[in-house]
Amino acid sequence: MKILFFNDFKLGILKGDHVVDISPLVSDIPHIGPHDLINGLIERFENYRSKIELFVKNQNGVPVDSVRIRPPLPKPGHIDCMAVNYMEDGTRSAPAPINAFQKAPGSIIGHGDTMVLPDVPATIFEGEAEVALVIGKRAKNVTAKDAMSYVFGYVNFVDGSARGLGPEGNVFFQMKSRDTFAPIGPYIVTADEIPDPQKLQIRLWNNGQLMQNFNTDDMAHKIPRCIEWVTSIHTLEPGDILATGTNHRGLNPFMDGDLIEIETEGLGRLAFKVRDDLKRTWARQTRLQRELAKEPGVHTPQLSGKYSAAK
């Protein structure tokens, strides 16, 4: 099942290229906003699933391209993101120590929305293509062998980053938790539709050019271990997000006017725009392209605009 919000946060189910409004079926779930509604549905899903499926079967819905798609999780309680969690196509000799960071709930945007680059002296702005888990039930001190039973579904996720902000050692919060720096969507896909989440191809395009193209089988710490480790630190609740990391070799600068698209097998395609009122520019290079060209540094230097050393 593919679950999404649309227009003025009506809750819908994708049926082919149409979306069926199921708001009347879930109106009895206690909520004061769409975030409570989707979290409540996730928590009670087994009580609603059969009647939703029957309702959707008998409805035509409206064309999905005629509606505004909203973030399927508008305000998750937690957004936990695994850090350095890929083997980078075998270029790492060993997994990095397991680690994670949090993004602020206010960083969420959805399909068709805009990531806004702030006026800060970042050396570069990047976005990391990832698959994120949606938690289905309260999870505390979960063992790896039981972990997958806590996954409600999956969603495309982009981890926006403002790199190079100082002081050194004090970076993750100001790098990761900016407003608009967590695009997700276009919908949640329930876990039963994804037979093997450790074998999904993830692709990211910048203005139609393929930049990231990797498989979740390259993940260093697999999904059960990620859930086990995070829930040993704090409790996850229904509707929380656990993003599983990225292969960094295809990371590339995000700039004003860019159209970013991410597609993970089975999860649809999420598209969003980038806006930078300062109109800063960088060379169109991935980290891998810089490495192959034997150019110094991981990131391509800023070419023009405020904070550019070249101005």
C-alpha positions as CSV (number, residue, x, y, z in Angstrom):
1,M,0.0,0.0,0.0
2,K,1.2,3.5,-0.9
3,I,0.1,6.2,1.6
4,L,0.3,9.9,1.0
5,F,-1.1,13.3,1.9
6,F,-2.4,15.6,-0.8
7,N,-3.9,19.0,-1.3
8,D,-4.9,20.4,2.2
9,F,-3.5,17.2,3.8
10,K,-6.2,14.8,2.8
11,L,-5.0,11.3,3.5
12,G,-4.9,9.1,0.4
13,I,-3.9,5.8,-1.1
14,L,-2.2,5.6,-4.5
15,K,-4.2,3.4,-6.9
16,G,-2.2,3.2,-10.1
17,D,-2.0,6.8,-11.4
18,H,-4.9,8.0,-9.2
19,V,-5.2,8.8,-5.5
20,V,-8.2,7.8,-3.4
21,D,-9.1,10.0,-0.4
22,I,-9.5,7.8,2.7
23,S,-10.0,10.7,5.1
24,P,-13.6,9.6,6.0
25,L,-12.3,6.2,7.0
26,V,-9.8,7.5,9.5
27,S,-11.6,10.5,10.9
28,D,-12.1,8.6,14.2
29,I,-8.3,8.5,14.9
30,P,-7.6,11.1,17.5
31,H,-5.6,13.9,16.0
32,I,-5.1,17.7,16.0
33,G,-3.1,17.8,12.8
34,P,-2.0,15.6,9.9
35,H,1.1,14.4,11.8
36,D,-1.1,12.9,14.5
37,L,-3.4,11.4,11.9
38,I,-0.7,9.5,10.0
39,N,1.1,8.4,13.2
40,G,-2.2,7.2,14.6
41,L,-3.0,5.3,11.5
42,I,0.5,3.7,11.5
43,E,0.0,2.6,15.1
44,R,-3.5,1.2,14.4
45,F,-2.9,0.0,10.9
46,E,-3.9,-3.6,11.3
47,N,-7.3,-2.4,12.6
48,Y,-7.8,-0.3,9.5
49,R,-6.1,-2.1,6.7
50,S,-8.9,-4.4,5.5
51,K,-11.5,-1.6,5.3
52,I,-9.1,0.7,3.6
53,E,-8.3,-2.0,1.0
54,L,-12.0,-2.6,0.4
55,F,-12.8,1.1,0.1
56,V,-10.0,1.8,-2.3
57,K,-11.0,-1.2,-4.5
58,N,-14.4,0.4,-5.1
59,Q,-13.2,4.0,-5.7
60,N,-11.8,5.6,-8.8
61,G,-10.0,8.5,-7.1
62,V,-8.6,11.5,-8.9
63,P,-5.5,11.7,-11.1
64,V,-2.4,12.0,-8.9
65,D,-1.0,14.6,-11.3
66,S,-4.0,16.8,-10.6
67,V,-3.2,17.2,-6.9
68,R,-0.5,18.8,-4.8
69,I,1.4,16.0,-3.0
70,R,2.4,16.8,0.6
71,P,5.1,15.2,2.8
72,P,3.7,11.8,3.9
73,L,5.2,12.4,7.4
74,P,4.7,16.1,8.0
75,K,6.2,16.3,11.5
76,P,7.9,13.1,12.7
77,G,8.9,13.0,16.4
78,H,12.4,11.8,15.5
79,I,14.5,11.9,12.3
80,D,17.5,9.7,13.0
81,C,20.1,9.4,10.3
82,M,22.9,6.8,10.1
83,A,26.3,8.4,9.4
84,V,29.0,7.0,7.1
85,N,27.0,3.8,6.6
86,Y,28.1,2.5,3.2
87,M,31.2,0.7,2.1
88,E,31.5,3.2,-0.8
89,D,31.7,0.5,-3.6
90,G,34.4,-1.4,-1.7
91,T,36.7,1.5,-1.3
92,R,36.4,1.3,2.5
93,S,38.5,-1.4,4.0
94,A,36.2,-1.8,7.0
95,P,32.9,-0.3,8.1
96,A,33.1,3.0,10.0
97,P,32.1,2.7,13.6
98,I,28.3,2.8,13.8
99,N,27.1,6.4,14.3
100,A,24.1,8.6,13.7
101,F,22.7,12.1,14.1
102,Q,19.3,13.8,14.3
103,K,17.6,16.2,12.0
104,A,15.0,18.6,13.2
105,P,11.3,17.8,12.4
106,G,11.0,21.2,10.9
107,S,13.5,20.2,8.1
108,I,10.8,18.1,6.4
109,I,9.5,19.1,2.9
110,G,7.7,17.1,0.3
111,H,7.4,16.4,-3.4
112,G,7.4,19.6,-5.5
113,D,8.6,21.7,-2.5
114,T,11.8,23.8,-2.4
115,M,15.0,23.3,-0.4
116,V,16.3,26.8,0.5
117,L,20.0,27.3,0.9
118,P,20.7,29.6,3.9
119,D,23.0,32.6,4.1
120,V,25.8,30.8,5.9
121,P,29.5,30.3,5.0
122,A,29.2,26.7,4.0
123,T,31.9,25.4,1.7
124,I,29.3,23.5,-0.3
125,F,25.7,22.4,-0.1
126,E,24.9,18.7,-0.9
127,G,22.0,16.3,-0.6
128,E,22.4,12.6,0.1
129,A,20.0,10.1,-1.5
130,E,18.8,7.6,1.0
131,V,16.1,5.1,1.8
132,A,14.4,5.8,5.2
133,L,12.5,3.4,7.4
134,V,9.2,4.4,8.9
135,I,8.8,2.9,12.4
136,G,5.5,1.0,13.0
137,K,5.4,0.5,16.7
138,R,7.1,1.6,19.9
139,A,10.7,0.4,19.7
140,K,13.0,0.3,22.7
141,N,16.1,-2.0,23.1
142,V,15.0,-4.0,20.0
143,T,17.2,-6.9,19.1
144,A,18.5,-7.3,15.5
145,K,16.7,-10.5,15.1
146,D,13.3,-8.8,15.9
147,A,14.1,-5.5,14.3
148,M,12.3,-5.9,10.9
149,S,8.9,-6.4,12.7
150,Y,9.2,-2.8,13.8
151,V,9.3,-1.4,10.2
152,F,6.0,-0.1,9.0
153,G,7.3,1.0,5.6
154,Y,9.9,2.8,3.5
155,V,10.2,6.3,1.9
156,N,12.6,8.2,-0.3
157,F,14.7,10.6,1.8
158,V,17.3,13.3,1.0
159,D,19.7,14.4,3.7
160,G,20.5,18.0,3.0
161,S,23.9,19.2,4.2
162,A,25.7,22.6,4.7
163,R,29.3,21.4,4.7
164,G,32.3,23.1,6.2
165,L,30.7,25.2,9.0
166,G,32.9,25.7,12.0
167,P,34.0,25.4,14.6
168,E,35.5,21.9,14.0
169,G,33.8,19.2,16.0
170,N,30.6,21.3,16.3
171,V,29.0,20.6,12.9
172,F,26.2,18.1,12.7
173,F,23.4,20.2,14.1
174,Q,24.1,23.3,12.0
175,M,25.0,21.2,9.0
176,K,22.0,18.9,9.0
177,S,19.0,20.5,10.8
178,R,18.3,23.5,8.6
179,D,14.7,24.2,7.5
180,T,13.8,22.4,4.3
181,F,16.9,20.1,4.5
182,A,14.9,16.8,4.7
183,P,12.8,16.2,1.6
184,I,10.8,12.9,1.8
185,G,8.1,11.2,-0.3
186,P,6.2,11.1,-2.4
187,Y,4.5,8.5,-0.3
188,I,5.1,5.8,2.3
189,V,5.3,2.2,0.9
190,T,4.2,-0.4,3.4
191,A,6.9,-3.0,4.2
192,D,5.0,-5.9,2.6
193,E,5.6,-4.3,-0.8
194,I,9.4,-4.3,-0.4
195,P,10.6,-8.0,-0.3
196,D,14.3,-7.2,0.4
197,P,15.2,-3.6,1.5
198,Q,18.8,-4.6,1.4
199,K,18.7,-5.0,-2.3
200,L,17.2,-1.7,-3.6
201,Q,18.8,0.5,-6.3
202,I,18.8,4.2,-5.3
203,R,19.3,6.9,-8.0
204,L,19.5,10.7,-7.7
205,W,19.4,13.1,-10.7
206,N,20.4,16.8,-10.7
207,N,18.8,18.6,-13.6
208,G,18.3,15.3,-15.4
209,Q,21.9,14.2,-14.9
210,L,22.4,10.9,-13.0
211,M,24.7,11.7,-10.0
212,Q,24.1,9.0,-7.4
213,N,23.5,5.3,-8.4
214,F,24.1,2.7,-5.8
215,N,22.5,-0.3,-4.1
216,T,21.5,-0.8,-0.4
217,D,23.4,-4.1,-0.5
218,D,26.5,-1.9,0.0
219,M,25.3,-0.8,3.4
220,A,27.9,-1.3,6.1
221,H,25.6,-1.7,9.1
222,K,22.5,-3.4,7.9
223,I,19.0,-2.3,8.7
224,P,18.4,-4.7,11.7
225,R,21.7,-3.5,13.3
226,C,20.8,0.1,12.8
227,I,17.4,-0.4,14.5
228,E,19.1,-2.3,17.3
229,W,21.7,0.4,17.9
230,V,19.4,3.4,17.7
231,T,16.8,1.9,20.0
232,S,19.4,1.1,22.5
233,I,19.9,4.9,22.8
234,H,16.3,6.2,22.7
235,T,12.8,4.9,22.0
236,L,11.4,5.2,18.5
237,E,7.6,5.8,18.1
238,P,5.2,5.0,15.3
239,G,5.8,7.4,12.4
240,D,9.5,8.1,13.4
241,I,12.1,8.1,10.6
242,L,15.3,6.2,10.5
243,A,17.4,7.1,7.4
244,T,19.9,4.5,6.5
245,G,22.8,6.5,5.0
246,T,24.2,7.1,1.5
247,N,27.1,6.2,-0.8
248,H,29.0,9.5,-0.8
249,R,30.9,9.0,-4.1
250,G,28.1,10.6,-6.2
251,L,27.5,13.7,-3.9
252,N,27.5,16.9,-5.9
253,P,26.7,20.6,-5.2
254,F,23.1,21.8,-5.0
255,M,22.7,25.2,-6.5
256,D,20.0,27.8,-7.2
257,G,17.4,26.6,-9.8
258,D,18.4,22.9,-9.6
259,L,15.7,20.2,-10.0
260,I,16.6,17.2,-7.8
261,E,14.9,13.8,-8.3
262,I,15.5,10.6,-6.3
263,E,14.0,7.2,-7.1
264,T,14.4,4.1,-5.0
265,E,13.2,0.8,-6.4
266,G,9.5,0.4,-5.4
267,L,9.3,3.8,-3.6
268,G,8.4,6.1,-6.5
269,R,10.2,9.3,-7.5
270,L,10.5,12.3,-5.3
271,A,11.3,15.7,-7.0
272,F,12.0,19.0,-5.4
273,K,13.6,22.3,-6.3
274,V,16.6,24.2,-4.9
275,R,16.7,28.0,-4.2
276,D,19.7,30.1,-3.3
277,D,18.9,33.8,-3.1
278,L,22.7,34.4,-3.1
279,K,23.1,32.6,-6.4
280,R,26.4,30.9,-5.3
281,T,28.0,28.5,-7.8
282,W,30.2,25.5,-7.8
283,A,31.6,23.3,-10.6
284,R,29.3,20.4,-11.6
285,Q,31.4,17.6,-10.1
286,T,30.7,14.6,-8.0
287,R,33.2,13.5,-5.3
288,L,34.1,10.5,-7.4
289,Q,34.8,12.7,-10.5
290,R,37.2,14.8,-8.3
291,E,38.9,11.7,-7.1
292,L,39.4,10.3,-10.6
293,A,40.7,13.6,-11.8
294,K,43.2,13.7,-8.9
295,E,42.0,17.1,-7.8
296,P,42.7,18.2,-4.3
297,G,40.1,18.0,-1.6
298,V,36.8,16.1,-1.4
299,H,34.5,19.0,-2.4
300,T,34.7,21.2,-5.5
301,P,35.5,24.8,-4.4
302,Q,32.9,27.6,-4.6
303,L,33.3,29.5,-7.9
304,S,31.2,32.6,-7.3
305,G,28.9,34.4,-4.9
306,K,29.1,35.4,-1.3
307,Y,31.7,33.6,0.7
308,S,33.6,32.6,-2.4
309,A,37.4,32.7,-2.1
310,A,37.6,33.4,-5.8
311,K,35.7,36.7,-5.7
